[in-house]
Amino acid sequence: MLRKVILAGILATTMVTTSSAMAQMVCSERAKFLKHLGDGYSEAPVSMGLASNGSVLEVLASQKGTWTIILTMPNGTSCVVASGEAWEIVDQKLALGPKT
């Protein structure tokens, strides 16, 4: 459930910024991104979701905290949407707050 909430938030943010930023995104084959991010940054997929337009959004992260979000379109083209540092998995108990 928590992953769905996180992915929904990421996807909503991504879709809002994707239209204007699409021309600035780096796009290539998904396999090339996975190899480059794995070899260069030790990043691997940690979560993914399917958007209503058929695109697949993936979050890749490393043990060091680097992360990248890629979006793969239905035509097979993948684009880097965002990347950064300090990725961490949020404990579900903390994310949902105290039980009442």
Secondary structure, 3 states (H helix, E strand, C coil): CHHHHHHHHHHHHHHHHHHHHHHHCCEEEHHHHHHHHHHHHCCEEEEEEECCCCCEEEEEECCCCCEEEEEECCCCEEEEEEEECCCCCCCHHHHHCCCC
